[in-house]
């Protein structure tokens, strides 16, 4: 059913990507055609709504906005937040008490 030729457009490309293997290898001809048509219509609706990405869409550039949340995540490795520091101190103290004999 699906021949080894280039896809005509983005809709066909994404349809082949989703169901191409099943249509070529696993399903009989009539079921493969029905599945291909069904997924093709779904992808076509997505394209009409503007939610299907273009095949040749480039990745985002390196320029990005650094937010406070990003900074907080980066600083987690540098000592951590107050609660993380407190928990690590509790664990250290607990480990120190294991070796000590309290009478």
C-alpha angles and dihedrals in degrees: 000000000000111000126203096258129117117276114256096225144349093277093057091043094055092042090054091047091054103042107008097106094047092047093049102039115015110035132062117248099264095046091045092053092048092049093046092050092047094050091042090057091049092051091046091054089050090052092049090052090048096244099113111091120228116254094233096046111141125230120257117273127252093256110099138155115254111217131196089256091056090051092049091051091049091050093051090084091053099071097310132234125319093266092049092051090048092050092049090051091051091051092048091050091047090052091048091052093054092069095044122085113222115201 
